[in-house]
Structure formats: structure tokens, C-alpha cells
Amino acid sequence: MYGEHPGADERPPLVIRVVASWQPRRGWFVLALTWAAVIALPIAAVNANLIVGLWPAAILATLGLLLAWSLAGGRSSGPAAAALLTLAGLVADLVIGVRVLRFAPLAGQLWRWVGWVAGERALSAPEITYFREQGEALAVFGRRVAWWVGGLLTGQGAPDNLVVIALACMLAWALAAWGGWWVARRSQPFPALLPTGILLAQQAYWAEEVRWSLLWFLAAFTMLLVMARLAWLMEGWERDGVDYSPEMRWDFLAVGAALTCLVVVLAPTVPFLTSRELSQAFWRRFEAPYRRLEESVARSFAVTQPARSLIPSAGVAAGGMPRSHLLG
């Protein structure tokens, strides 16, 4: 009809409308950079293949990041968000990480019961045994956790791969949630990703195959330092009604890309700049207690291949040369 604009009744697809309705705090790019940084640790653990079955850690890290990001964008306080994230992490770990908590059997039993109610009820009602069976499964897993912790504390060791997977998945959830909260709520990538970076560097030392994950993390972290700062500034300007040019995003992006390239290129040279004298002085004091701790903890982990020790293989005796430190 005349007077109507063509295409006025057309609406964008549902997927586009849903994505547009949920705009994450700090923006999609900052969220993607944070995810790329926190996912580097579980991906490195899977690629290292020291412990079989760690792939669910990547899923839990992603879910923990998204939940923490959503809570940080609301009015939840820090303690309340921590309690909710801990509870959700435990449930997700039991369901996805070790699959001890399962809801499919409950759905099947309820479906049979509904069928019995809708039928003629010629037979006796089907028994709902899910809760008893699930309680027994959780109790068995709890005993396995207690045995593993007892072996770890006594030093005798009680290796249990399922318990180790559960702890690794919970750690991945916690680190991702911590990073997501700090970036989304306070826009501070350094305290957000420092724990992940430390553990990732340790993982890269244990297994040389995952050093690419460390470079991946450094690239995402460097870019995030720039873009999270820009997102925080833009949010403050919009809140205070300050006029600014959106084109400055491209300037920040160019600076961040240049810094990222510089960090990735220079990062492999850092081990060559370490001090041999400082390393020797440290291990002269701490080699004996650390070796006892390392041997005690190793009994509780059934790894597929031996991990490299932090202690130089040549030792730090007087007149000795810690060759592993120089080469590593």
C-alpha cells in the first residue's frame, strides 16, 4: 500500500535479536579475550596428556567464566557471588567433570511412573529408586575423595584418577570464574589472570608440548590489558555524559596489536635472561624440602608420563653447573 515503507514489517532473525538483547558488560571483544586467556590452561593440560580424561575442564572453565560474568554485571555482592559460584561449580563438576551426578535415570523413572498413572494401573506402581542409588553413588565418590586426601596428607599416596580429574575441573572452574569476575566487575585483567598465568607457566615447564598455549595466553592477556582499559573508560564517559569519538577504538586496537606482537616475539627470550647465581642460591636452601614434598605428592598422581622436576637435574652442589636451567 502507498505510504508504507518497504520492509517495515520485517524483523531480524531470532538469533540476532537474542544476541542483541544480551550485551555482556565490557563488550563481546573483552569477553572473548578473557575466555581465550582462561581456556589456555585446561587446553594445555589436555595437550600435555599427563593425566587422561581432563577434557571436561575446558567446558567447566567456559561455564564458570560465563556465570561469573553474568553475576558481575548484576548487583550481586562478592561473597554472595562466590557462594553461588562455588555451589554451581560443585554441581557442574559432579555432572560434567566426573559424571557422578546424573539426572537421566530420574527422567526415565519419572516417565515410567507417568505412564503408569495415565494407564489402567493394572500393575503395581513402578518404584522410584533414583534418590537412593544417587545417594549411594555420591557416598562412594566421597569416600574415594577422603582416601585420596588421606594419602596425600600422610605421604603414602592413594592415586585415584577420577578424584584428580574432579579437582582439576574444579580448579579450572574457579580460575575462570575468578578471572571473569575481576574483568567484568572491576576491569582489572592483571589480578584476574595472574593465577592462571602462574599455573600455565608451571604446566609449560612440566610438558614442553604446551608452550604454544603459554604464548596464546600472553597474546590474549596483552590485548586484554589494552581493551579492558578502553571499555572501562568508555563506560565511565557514557555514565558521565562525556562526548568521545568511537573511532578511538581502532587506535586502541592498533596499539594492543603492536604490543601483543612484541610480547609474543620477546617472550621466548626470557628464560635466557634469568640469573644462574640466583637459581643456585634458591635451590641450595630449598632443594631438600622441595624434593621431599615433590616425592610425597607424586605418589597421589597417576600420570601417563613423568613430569620434569623444577629442581635442576645437575643439582646445585658447589662447583656444579645447573645445565637444565641454562638449557630450559
C-alpha positions in Angstrom: 0.0 0.0 0.0 1.0 3.6 -0.6 2.6 5.4 2.3 4.2 2.2 3.8 7.9 1.8 3.7 9.1 -1.5 2.1 10.3 -4.0 4.6 8.8 -2.2 7.6 7.2 -5.4 9.0 10.4 -7.4 8.6 12.2 -8.2 11.8 15.7 -9.5 12.2 16.1 -13.3 12.8 15.6 -14.6 16.3 19.2 -15.5 16.8 20.3 -11.9 16.0 17.6 -10.5 18.3 18.6 -12.7 21.2 22.3 -11.8 20.8 21.5 -8.1 20.6 19.3 -8.3 23.7 22.2 -9.8 25.8 25.1 -7.4 25.6 27.8 -8.5 28.0 29.4 -6.0 30.3 32.7 -4.6 28.8 31.6 -5.8 25.4 31.9 -9.0 23.4 35.5 -8.5 22.4 36.7 -8.2 26.0 34.7 -11.3 26.9 36.2 -13.2 24.0 39.8 -12.2 25.0 39.1 -13.2 28.7 37.8 -16.6 27.5 40.8 -17.1 25.3 43.1 -16.4 28.2 41.4 -18.6 30.8 40.8 -21.5 28.4 44.6 -21.7 27.7 45.2 -23.6 31.0 42.8 -26.5 30.5 43.7 -26.8 26.9 47.4 -27.0 27.9 46.5 -29.7 30.5 44.7 -31.8 27.8 47.5 -31.4 25.3 50.2 -32.3 27.9 48.4 -35.7 28.3 50.0 -36.1 31.8 46.6 -37.2 33.1 43.9 -38.9 31.0 40.4 -37.5 30.9 40.9 -33.8 31.6 38.8 -32.6 28.6 35.8 -31.6 30.7 37.9 -29.0 32.4 37.7 -26.8 29.3 33.9 -27.0 29.4 33.8 -26.1 33.1 36.1 -23.2 32.6 33.8 -21.8 29.9 30.7 -22.2 32.0 32.4 -20.7 35.1 33.5 -17.7 33.1 30.1 -17.0 31.7 28.3 -17.4 35.1 30.8 -15.1 36.8 30.5 -12.6 34.0 26.7 -12.6 34.4 26.8 -12.2 38.1 29.4 -9.4 37.8 27.0 -7.4 35.6 24.3 -7.5 38.2 24.0 -6.3 41.8 25.4 -9.5 43.5 28.0 -8.8 46.2 31.3 -10.5 46.2 30.6 -13.1 49.0 27.2 -13.9 47.6 28.6 -14.4 44.1 31.4 -16.6 45.5 29.0 -18.8 47.4 26.8 -19.2 44.3 29.8 -19.9 42.0 31.2 -22.5 44.4 27.8 -24.3 44.6 27.3 -24.2 40.9 30.9 -25.3 40.3 30.5 -28.4 42.5 27.3 -29.4 40.8 28.8 -28.8 37.3 31.9 -30.8 38.4 29.8 -33.8 39.5 27.6 -33.7 36.4 30.1 -32.8 33.6 33.5 -33.4 35.2 33.3 -36.8 36.7 29.6 -37.7 35.8 28.8 -39.0 39.3 25.6 -36.9 39.5 23.3 -38.0 36.7 19.7 -36.8 36.0 18.9 -39.1 33.1 17.9 -42.1 35.3 15.5 -39.8 37.2 13.8 -38.7 34.0 13.4 -42.3 32.9 11.9 -43.4 36.1 9.5 -40.5 36.2 8.5 -41.2 32.7 7.6 -44.8 33.6 5.6 -43.5 36.6 3.7 -41.0 34.5 2.9 -43.8 32.0 1.6 -45.9 34.9 -0.6 -43.1 36.2 -2.0 -42.5 32.7 -2.6 -46.2 32.1 -5.1 -48.6 33.6 -2.9 -49.2 36.7 -3.2 -53.0 36.3 0.3 -53.5 37.7 1.9 -52.1 40.8 3.4 -48.6 40.6 7.0 -48.5 39.4 9.4 -47.8 42.2 11.4 -44.5 42.2 14.9 -45.8 43.2 16.8 -42.8 41.8 17.4 -40.9 45.0 18.7 -44.0 46.9 21.0 -45.0 44.0 22.3 -41.5 43.5 23.0 -41.1 47.2 25.0 -44.3 47.2 27.0 -43.1 44.2 27.8 -39.8 45.9 28.8 -41.6 49.1 31.2 -43.9 47.2 32.8 -40.9 45.5 33.0 -39.0 48.8 34.9 -42.0 50.3 37.3 -42.0 47.3 38.0 -38.3 47.8 38.6 -38.9 51.5 41.0 -41.8 50.8 42.9 -39.7 48.2 43.2 -36.7 50.6 44.3 -39.0 53.4 47.0 -40.5 51.2 48.2 -37.0 50.1 48.4 -35.8 53.7 50.3 -38.8 55.0 52.6 -39.0 52.0 51.8 -42.7 51.4 49.7 -41.8 48.3 46.4 -43.3 47.1 46.3 -42.5 43.4 42.8 -42.1 42.0 42.4 -40.6 38.6 38.7 -39.8 39.0 39.4 -37.6 42.0 42.3 -35.9 40.3 40.0 -35.1 37.3 37.4 -33.7 39.7 40.0 -31.4 41.4 41.4 -30.3 38.0 37.9 -29.4 36.7 37.0 -27.5 39.9 40.3 -25.6 39.7 39.6 -24.7 36.0 36.1 -23.5 37.1 37.5 -21.5 40.0 40.2 -19.8 37.9 37.8 -18.9 35.1 35.2 -17.6 37.5 37.9 -15.5 39.3 39.1 -14.1 36.0 35.6 -13.3 34.7 34.6 -11.6 37.9 37.6 -9.3 38.1 37.5 -8.3 34.4 33.7 -7.8 34.2 33.2 -6.1 37.6 36.5 -4.2 38.1 38.1 -4.3 34.6 41.4 -5.4 36.1 43.0 -8.2 33.9 46.2 -8.5 35.9 44.8 -9.8 39.2 42.2 -11.7 37.1 44.6 -13.7 35.1 47.7 -13.9 37.4 46.8 -17.3 39.0 46.1 -18.7 35.5 49.4 -17.4 34.2 51.4 -18.9 37.1 49.9 -22.3 36.7 50.2 -22.2 32.9 53.9 -21.4 33.2 54.3 -24.3 35.6 52.4 -26.6 33.2 54.6 -25.4 30.3 57.7 -26.3 32.3 56.4 -29.8 33.1 55.5 -30.6 29.5 57.3 -28.7 26.7 54.5 -29.5 24.2 52.2 -26.9 25.7 54.5 -23.9 25.3 52.3 -22.7 22.4 49.4 -22.4 24.9 51.6 -20.1 27.0 52.2 -17.8 24.0 48.5 -17.9 23.3 47.8 -16.8 26.8 50.3 -14.0 26.7 48.8 -12.7 23.4 45.3 -12.7 24.8 46.4 -11.2 28.1 48.3 -8.3 26.5 45.5 -7.4 24.2 43.1 -7.6 27.1 45.1 -5.1 29.2 44.5 -2.5 26.5 40.9 -3.3 25.5 39.6 -3.8 29.1 41.0 -0.3 30.0 39.3 1.2 26.9 36.0 -0.5 27.9 36.3 0.9 31.4 37.0 4.4 30.2 34.1 4.3 27.7 31.7 3.1 30.4 32.7 6.0 32.6 32.4 8.5 29.8 28.9 7.3 28.9 27.8 7.3 32.5 29.1 10.9 33.0 27.8 12.1 29.6 31.2 12.8 28.2 31.4 13.1 24.4 34.0 10.9 22.7 34.8 9.6 19.2 34.0 5.9 18.6 36.9 5.9 16.2 39.3 5.7 19.1 38.6 2.0 19.3 40.7 1.5 16.2 43.6 3.4 17.8 43.5 1.2 20.9 43.2 -1.9 18.8 46.3 -1.0 16.8 48.3 -0.3 20.0 47.1 -3.5 21.5 48.0 -5.5 18.4 51.5 -3.9 18.3 52.1 -4.7 22.0 50.8 -8.2 21.5 53.2 -8.9 18.7 56.1 -7.5 20.7 55.3 -9.7 23.7 54.9 -12.9 21.7 58.2 -12.3 19.9 60.1 -11.4 23.0 58.6 -14.0 25.4 60.7 -17.0 24.3 63.9 -15.0 25.1 63.0 -14.5 28.8 64.5 -17.9 30.0 67.9 -16.8 28.7 67.8 -13.7 30.8 67.4 -15.5 34.1 70.2 -15.5 36.7 72.1 -18.7 37.2 73.5 -17.4 40.6 70.0 -16.6 41.8 68.8 -20.1 40.8 71.7 -21.8 42.6 71.2 -19.7 45.8 67.5 -20.6 45.8 67.9 -24.3 45.4 70.7 -24.6 47.9 68.2 -23.6 50.5 65.0 -25.2 49.3 66.2 -28.3 47.3 65.8 -30.8 50.2 62.4 -29.8 51.4 61.0 -29.3 47.9 62.3 -32.7 46.8 60.6 -34.4 49.8 57.3 -32.5 49.0 57.6 -33.4 45.3 58.1 -37.1 46.0 55.3 -37.2 48.5 52.8 -35.5 46.2 53.8 -37.6 43.2 52.5 -40.8 44.9 48.9 -39.4 44.7 49.0 -38.7 41.0 49.0 -41.4 38.4 50.5 -39.6 35.4 50.9 -41.2 32.0 54.5 -39.9 31.7 56.9 -38.4 34.3 56.8 -34.7 34.6 60.0 -32.7 34.7 61.1 -31.5 38.1 61.7 -27.9 39.0 65.0 -28.9 40.6 67.9 -28.8 38.1 68.9 -32.3 37.2 72.6 -31.5 37.6 71.9 -30.3 41.2 73.3 -27.2 42.8 76.3 -28.5 44.6 79.4 -26.3 44.9 81.2 -26.1 41.6 78.3 -27.7 39.8 76.6 -26.3 36.7 72.8 -26.5 36.6 72.7 -27.4 32.9 69.0 -28.0 32.9 68.4 -24.4 34.0 70.7 -23.0 31.3 69.0 -25.0 28.6 65.5 -24.5 29.8 
